[in-house]
Protein backbone atom coordinates (compact mmCIF):
# COMPACT_ATOMS: atom_id res chain seq x y z
CA UNK A 1 0.00 0.00 0.00
CA UNK A 2 1.43 3.36 -1.01
CA UNK A 3 1.16 6.51 1.09
CA UNK A 4 -1.52 7.81 -1.30
CA UNK A 5 -3.64 4.69 -0.72
CA UNK A 6 -3.47 4.82 3.06
CA UNK A 7 -6.45 6.38 4.78
CA UNK A 8 -5.80 9.78 6.29
CA UNK A 9 -5.77 9.69 10.07
CA UNK A 10 -6.95 12.82 11.81
CA UNK A 11 -5.80 13.78 15.27
CA UNK A 12 -8.33 13.20 18.01
CA UNK A 13 -9.45 16.47 19.54
CA UNK A 14 -9.66 17.14 23.25
CA UNK A 15 -13.45 17.51 22.91
CA UNK A 16 -13.74 14.10 21.20
CA UNK A 17 -11.85 12.53 24.12
CA UNK A 18 -14.18 14.22 26.63
CA UNK A 19 -17.25 12.96 24.77
CA UNK A 20 -15.76 9.45 24.42
CA UNK A 21 -15.11 9.19 28.17
CA UNK A 22 -18.55 10.58 29.02
CA UNK A 23 -20.36 8.11 26.76
CA UNK A 24 -18.41 5.11 28.10
CA UNK A 25 -19.75 5.92 31.59
CA UNK A 26 -23.37 5.38 30.46
CA UNK A 27 -25.23 2.13 31.18
CA UNK A 28 -25.32 1.35 27.44
CA UNK A 29 -21.55 0.80 27.56
CA UNK A 30 -22.22 -2.61 29.15
CA UNK A 31 -23.65 -3.70 25.80
CA UNK A 32 -21.17 -1.77 23.64
CA UNK A 33 -18.25 -3.62 25.18
CA UNK A 34 -19.68 -6.84 23.72
CA UNK A 35 -20.09 -5.45 20.18
CA UNK A 36 -16.82 -4.09 18.82
CA UNK A 37 -18.56 -2.57 15.78
CA UNK A 38 -20.18 -0.09 18.15
CA UNK A 39 -16.78 1.29 19.19
CA UNK A 40 -16.16 2.78 15.76
CA UNK A 41 -19.73 4.08 15.61
CA UNK A 42 -19.20 5.78 18.98
CA UNK A 43 -15.86 7.25 17.87
CA UNK A 44 -17.43 8.62 14.69
CA UNK A 45 -20.36 10.01 16.66
CA UNK A 46 -17.95 11.78 19.03
CA UNK A 47 -16.11 13.27 16.05
CA UNK A 48 -19.35 14.43 14.41
CA UNK A 49 -20.66 15.88 17.66
CA UNK A 50 -17.42 17.79 18.26
CA UNK A 51 -17.47 19.02 14.66
CA UNK A 52 -21.08 20.16 14.93
CA UNK A 53 -20.24 22.09 18.10
CA UNK A 54 -17.29 23.84 16.44
CA UNK A 55 -18.99 24.57 13.12
CA UNK A 56 -22.58 25.66 13.76
CA UNK A 57 -23.11 26.35 10.05
CA UNK A 58 -22.49 22.63 9.35
CA UNK A 59 -24.61 21.44 12.28
CA UNK A 60 -27.82 21.06 10.28
CA UNK A 61 -26.07 18.65 7.96
CA UNK A 62 -24.68 16.57 10.81
CA UNK A 63 -27.76 16.41 13.04
CA UNK A 64 -29.37 13.62 11.01
CA UNK A 65 -26.25 11.48 11.13
CA UNK A 66 -25.79 12.14 14.85
CA UNK A 67 -29.36 11.02 15.45
CA UNK A 68 -28.73 7.80 13.51
CA UNK A 69 -25.62 7.08 15.58
CA UNK A 70 -27.54 7.77 18.80
CA UNK A 71 -30.25 5.33 17.72
CA UNK A 72 -27.67 2.64 16.82
CA UNK A 73 -25.97 3.07 20.18
CA UNK A 74 -29.18 3.01 22.20
CA UNK A 75 -28.90 6.63 23.30
CA UNK A 76 -32.49 7.53 22.39
CA UNK A 77 -35.77 5.94 23.49
CA UNK A 78 -36.25 4.63 19.94
CA UNK A 79 -32.68 3.29 19.95
CA UNK A 80 -33.26 1.51 23.24
CA UNK A 81 -36.35 -0.16 21.76
CA UNK A 82 -34.58 -1.06 18.50
CA UNK A 83 -31.76 -2.72 20.44
CA UNK A 84 -34.19 -4.44 22.80
CA UNK A 85 -32.61 -2.65 25.76
CA UNK A 86 -34.14 -1.16 28.86
CA UNK A 87 -32.38 1.09 31.36
CA UNK A 88 -33.03 -0.19 34.89
CA UNK A 89 -35.66 1.72 36.81
CA UNK A 90 -37.21 3.22 33.69
CA UNK A 91 -40.76 4.47 34.16
CA UNK A 92 -41.91 2.58 31.09
CA UNK A 93 -40.47 -0.75 32.20
CA UNK A 94 -42.36 -3.78 30.90
CA UNK A 95 -44.11 -5.94 33.45
CA UNK A 96 -42.46 -9.08 32.11
CA UNK A 97 -39.23 -10.27 33.73
CA UNK A 98 -36.00 -9.03 32.17
CA UNK A 99 -32.64 -10.74 32.02
CA UNK A 100 -29.28 -9.05 32.47
CA UNK A 101 -27.36 -8.17 29.29
CA UNK A 102 -24.21 -9.76 30.80
CA UNK A 103 -23.98 -12.14 33.76
CA UNK A 104 -21.01 -10.50 35.54
CA UNK A 105 -23.22 -8.53 37.92
CA UNK A 106 -21.41 -5.18 37.69
CA UNK A 107 -23.27 -1.91 38.21
CA UNK A 108 -23.51 -1.30 34.46
CA UNK A 109 -24.92 -4.80 34.01
CA UNK A 110 -27.66 -4.12 36.52
CA UNK A 111 -28.48 -0.80 34.87
CA UNK A 112 -28.77 -2.08 31.30
CA UNK A 113 -31.11 -4.95 30.66
CA UNK A 114 -32.36 -6.71 27.58
CA UNK A 115 -36.11 -7.19 27.44
CA UNK A 116 -37.09 -10.81 26.91
C-alpha positions as CSV (number, residue, x, y, z in Angstrom):
1,X,0.0,0.0,0.0
2,X,1.4,3.4,-1.0
3,X,1.2,6.5,1.1
4,X,-1.5,7.8,-1.3
5,X,-3.6,4.7,-0.7
6,X,-3.5,4.8,3.1
7,X,-6.5,6.4,4.8
8,X,-5.8,9.8,6.3
9,X,-5.8,9.7,10.1
10,X,-6.9,12.8,11.8
11,X,-5.8,13.8,15.3
12,X,-8.3,13.2,18.0
13,X,-9.4,16.5,19.5
14,X,-9.7,17.1,23.2
15,X,-13.4,17.5,22.9
16,X,-13.7,14.1,21.2
17,X,-11.9,12.5,24.1
18,X,-14.2,14.2,26.6
19,X,-17.2,13.0,24.8
20,X,-15.8,9.4,24.4
21,X,-15.1,9.2,28.2
22,X,-18.6,10.6,29.0
23,X,-20.4,8.1,26.8
24,X,-18.4,5.1,28.1
25,X,-19.8,5.9,31.6
26,X,-23.4,5.4,30.5
27,X,-25.2,2.1,31.2
28,X,-25.3,1.4,27.4
29,X,-21.5,0.8,27.6
30,X,-22.2,-2.6,29.2
31,X,-23.6,-3.7,25.8
32,X,-21.2,-1.8,23.6
33,X,-18.3,-3.6,25.2
34,X,-19.7,-6.8,23.7
35,X,-20.1,-5.5,20.2
36,X,-16.8,-4.1,18.8
37,X,-18.6,-2.6,15.8
38,X,-20.2,-0.1,18.2
39,X,-16.8,1.3,19.2
40,X,-16.2,2.8,15.8
41,X,-19.7,4.1,15.6
42,X,-19.2,5.8,19.0
43,X,-15.9,7.3,17.9
44,X,-17.4,8.6,14.7
45,X,-20.4,10.0,16.7
46,X,-17.9,11.8,19.0
47,X,-16.1,13.3,16.1
48,X,-19.4,14.4,14.4
49,X,-20.7,15.9,17.7
50,X,-17.4,17.8,18.3
51,X,-17.5,19.0,14.7
52,X,-21.1,20.2,14.9
53,X,-20.2,22.1,18.1
54,X,-17.3,23.8,16.4
55,X,-19.0,24.6,13.1
56,X,-22.6,25.7,13.8
57,X,-23.1,26.3,10.1
58,X,-22.5,22.6,9.3
59,X,-24.6,21.4,12.3
60,X,-27.8,21.1,10.3
61,X,-26.1,18.6,8.0
62,X,-24.7,16.6,10.8
63,X,-27.8,16.4,13.0
64,X,-29.4,13.6,11.0
65,X,-26.2,11.5,11.1
66,X,-25.8,12.1,14.8
67,X,-29.4,11.0,15.4
68,X,-28.7,7.8,13.5
69,X,-25.6,7.1,15.6
70,X,-27.5,7.8,18.8
71,X,-30.2,5.3,17.7
72,X,-27.7,2.6,16.8
73,X,-26.0,3.1,20.2
74,X,-29.2,3.0,22.2
75,X,-28.9,6.6,23.3
76,X,-32.5,7.5,22.4
77,X,-35.8,5.9,23.5
78,X,-36.2,4.6,19.9
79,X,-32.7,3.3,19.9
80,X,-33.3,1.5,23.2
81,X,-36.4,-0.2,21.8
82,X,-34.6,-1.1,18.5
83,X,-31.8,-2.7,20.4
84,X,-34.2,-4.4,22.8
85,X,-32.6,-2.6,25.8
86,X,-34.1,-1.2,28.9
87,X,-32.4,1.1,31.4
88,X,-33.0,-0.2,34.9
89,X,-35.7,1.7,36.8
90,X,-37.2,3.2,33.7
91,X,-40.8,4.5,34.2
92,X,-41.9,2.6,31.1
93,X,-40.5,-0.8,32.2
94,X,-42.4,-3.8,30.9
95,X,-44.1,-5.9,33.5
96,X,-42.5,-9.1,32.1
97,X,-39.2,-10.3,33.7
98,X,-36.0,-9.0,32.2
99,X,-32.6,-10.7,32.0
100,X,-29.3,-9.1,32.5
101,X,-27.4,-8.2,29.3
102,X,-24.2,-9.8,30.8
103,X,-24.0,-12.1,33.8
104,X,-21.0,-10.5,35.5
105,X,-23.2,-8.5,37.9
106,X,-21.4,-5.2,37.7
107,X,-23.3,-1.9,38.2
108,X,-23.5,-1.3,34.5
109,X,-24.9,-4.8,34.0
110,X,-27.7,-4.1,36.5
111,X,-28.5,-0.8,34.9
112,X,-28.8,-2.1,31.3
113,X,-31.1,-4.9,30.7
114,X,-32.4,-6.7,27.6
115,X,-36.1,-7.2,27.4
116,X,-37.1,-10.8,26.9
